[in-house]
Amino acid sequence: MSYSPPTPRDSHIPGPGESWTPIRLTRWSGDYLIEKGVENGRLEAELLLAEILEVARLDLYLQFDRPVRPPELKAFKEYLLRRANREPLQYILRRTTFRELELRTDRRALIPRPETEVLVGEVLTRIRDRNSDLSGLDVGTGSGAIALSLLKEGSFGTFVATDPSSAALDLARENAHALGFGEVLDLRQGSLFDPLAPGERFDVIVSNPPYVPGSEEYSLQPEVRDWEPKSALVAGPAGLDVVLPLVRAAPSSLAPGGLFATEIGDGQGTRVARAMEETGGFLNVQVLPDLAGRERVVLGVASTR
């Protein structure tokens, strides 16, 4: 196989009397983003320009010779510089897709990730045959992605979502109202189960807690390390300072036969599963992988005793 050297970025710059076009601009800016460490630079340049031009990404190729006007160039340059500074694409666009939802996304909460879609899918699979008036609790809701997905796709009559961050709850509230769940999702501020009333129990408890070990914080991608809220990412030296108290307290808030499911980091499955079993309140504890084969979900059913 012969090797072709990459095209120099400057070769995409318009010559005298020429204009920037969508294709020329995305090729140049895609190369620029790659130089700045953005792996999918060309794709992200296309998405940023499509946002500025208010067209679908593939429509850029239908308008390949359309001149990009000076105000559009100015706005695109601002977006491009933000992305070159490794600000996440989702924060720049202020939205992201999660399962069947489009969610508003900004620095108030973590960006919902495909790995968390696995958690939601596992919960939906296990409640498929249950009644249509389930009660749910999302501990550490962030943007509201998990709770809102379960409300949309599941059979829930009520749902409570908690978070220690008032800013994150504001974002979750905005998403709930935008998706038509503003009157259904009960948002409460506080850590873990503190916002619950005495004796309050749920058919399903789900959580995506912080689980990054402190020793790994500085190895994270700049988009994560420098932009997303640290309090929603890092949880002590082993990454277990939140999830272990979570699983130990969960049985007292689960209805008999209720389902508990939490996201974890790779390598944490055995320790978290053992902590669940040690409570004596769970049956059928399982550690499940994500699509990449990494440990991602631990779940169990509350004992009926």
N, C-alpha and C positions, 0 to 999 in steps of 0.2 A: 504494500500500500504506500503510495507516494505521500509526502508531507507537503502541505501548502501552508506557508506562513500566514498569520492573521493579517487582514487588511489594516493598514495604518488608520487610526481614527481620523486624522486630518483629511484623508481622502474623501470623506463624506461631506466636507464643508463646501457650501455652494460657491461656485466661481463668480466672476464679475457678471452682473446682469441676471444671475440666477437667484431663486428664492429657496428658503427652507421648505421642504415638503415633508409630510408625515413619515415617509419611508426614509428619507435622508436623515431626518432628525432622530428617529428612533435608532437607526444604525449608529450614528455618532454617539448619542447619549447612552446607548446600550454598552458600547465599548468603554465609555467613560466610567459607567457604574461598575463594570467588571474590574477595571483598574483600581477602583476603590474597595474592592473586596466583595461586591454584591454578585453572588454566584449566577443568578438568573437575570443578569443586567438587561439583556435585550427584551425579555418578556416584561420586566417591570417598567422599563422605559415606555413600552407600548401601552401598558395599563395607565401610567401617569398621563401620557399624551391623550389617550382616549377620554380620560376624565376631563381634561381641559377642553377638548373639542366637543365634549358631550355626545360621543358616539360609542358604539360597541368596539372592542379592540379589533375584531376582524374587519370592521368597516374602514379602518385606516388603510387597508390595502385596496379598497374600492375608491379611495380618494387619494391615491398615491401621488398624483401630481398637483394636488390642491395646495396653493401657497398657505403657509401658516402665518397668520397676521401678527404684527408686532405685539398687541396686547396678549395674544395667546402665547407667543414666545416668552414674554415676560413672566406670565403665570407658570408656564412649564419650567422655566429656569429655576423659579423659587422651589417648586416641587423637587426638581432634580437635585438641587443642592441639599435639600433636606434629606433625600434618600442617600446621597453620597456621604452624608454625615452619619449614616447608618440608622437614621430614624426608621422604624418599621413602616413598611408600605401601608399596613392597615391603619396606622395612626395618621398617615398623610391623607389617605382616602377617607378616613373616619368611618369605615365600615368593613365588615368581613362577613363571609358566609359560613354558617355552622349548620350542618345537616340541612334542614328545610328552611332555615331562617336567614335573613339578612339582619345583622346586628350593628348598631352604632358602636364604634370602638375608639377609645382614646386612652390617654395615660392614666385615667382613673382606675383602670383594671387591666388584668392580663388579657392578652389576645387569645380568644378561644382557638384551640388547636385540634387537628384531626385525631390525635390520640384520645382526647376527651370525647369525641364522637363514639369511640369504641365503648367507653363507659356507659353512655346513654343507650347505645344499642343493646348492651348486655342487660340493662335494667328493663328496657322495653320487651325484650324476649321473655323475661321471667315474669312479667305481669300481664302478658297477653291474654291469659284465660281468667284473670281476676275480674271482679265486678267493676262497674263503671263509675264508682264514686269513691275512688281511693284518696287518701290523704298523703301528701308528700312534703319532705323537708330537704332543702338544699343548704348545706352548711358551708359558708364561705362562697357565696354566689358570684361575686365579681360582677361581670357584665350581665349576669342572669342567663347565660347560655344554656346551662344544664336544666334549670327549672323551666325555662320557656320552651325548650325542646320537648321536655316530658309533658308539659301542658298541651302542646300542639299535637304530639303524636301518641300520647298515652290516654288513659281513662281516669283522669284525676278530677275530683270535685273541688278539692281545696289544695293549696300549696303555699308553704311558708318558705322564705329564703332569708338567711341571715348572713351578715358580714360585719367584721369589726370596723370597716371603713365607711364613713358616711358618704364619701365621694363615690365609692364603688356602688353603694346603694342608690345614689342619685342616677348613675348610669343605668343600672338595672331597671330602675323605675321608668326612665325614658324609653328603654327598649320594650318594657312591658306595655306601656301605653301605645307605642307605635305598632305593636303586633296585636293589639286588642285584648290584652290580658291584664290591663291596669287594675281592674276591679277584682281579679281572681288571685293575683300573686300578692301575698302578704309579706312585705319586706320589713325586717326588724334588725336593728343594729346591736351588735354584741359579739363576743367571742364564743365559738363552738355552740354549746347548748344554753348559754346564759340567757338569751332572750326568750326562752320558752317558759310557759306557765307551768306551775307544779302539776305533775300528772299528765301533761300533754303528750300524746303518743301518735305515731304515724305508721302508715302501712309501708312506706318507702322512705328511707333516709339515704341520701347520696351526697358525695362531696368530692371536690378536687382541691385538696388542701395544699399548702406549700410543702414541697418535699425535696428541694435541692439541698444537698449537704453544703455547709459553709465552705469546706475545702474546695468545692467545685465552682464556686461563684465566679471566680475570675477567669475560668476557662469557658464560660458561656459566650455565645456570640454577642458582639456589641449591641445588636438590636435588642437582645434580652437584658444583658447586664446593665446597659447604660440608659435604657428607656422604660422598661416595664417595672412596676412597683416591687421593690425588693421584699416587702413584707408578705407579698403573695407568692414569693418564689422560694426563699431560703428559710430553712427550719432547723437550725442547730447543726452541730458538727456532723451528724449522720443523716440529717434530713428527716428525722423522725419526731422532732419535738412537738409537732402538731398532730400528726396522724395517730400516734400511739394514745395520747389522751382522748382523741376523737373516738377510736374504736372501743376504748375501755368504758367510755360514758354512753355509748350508743344504745346498749340494750335497755336502759331505763327509759328511753324515749321511743322505743319500737313497740308496736302492737304485736301480740302473739302471732307468730308466723310471718311477721313483717320482714322486708328485705332491706339489708344494708349493703351499700357498695361504695367503695372509695378508689380513687385513682392513686397510684403510687409511682415511685421511680424504679428504674431497673435495678434489681438486686435487693429490693426491700421486701419482696413478697413473703419470704419465709418468716421474717421477724414480725411483720404485720399480721400474717395469718396466725402465728403462734399467740400473739397478744389477743386476738379475737377468741381463740379457743380457750385461753386462760381465763376469760371472763365467765365461762360457763353459760353464757347467754346465747351462743350461736350454734347452729347446726350446718352441716354441708358447706364448710368454709372452703373456698376455691381461690386460686391465684390464676389469672387469665392473662394471655399476652395481647399485645397490640398487633397491627398488621405487619410490623417489622420483626415480630417474634420476641419483643422485649416484655418483661413483666410490666403490666400496666394497671390491672384491676384486681382488687381483692373484694370478695363478697361473701355473704353468708345470710342465713335465714334465722330469725329470732326463735328461740326455743318457745314452745307453747306451754311450758311449765310455769 
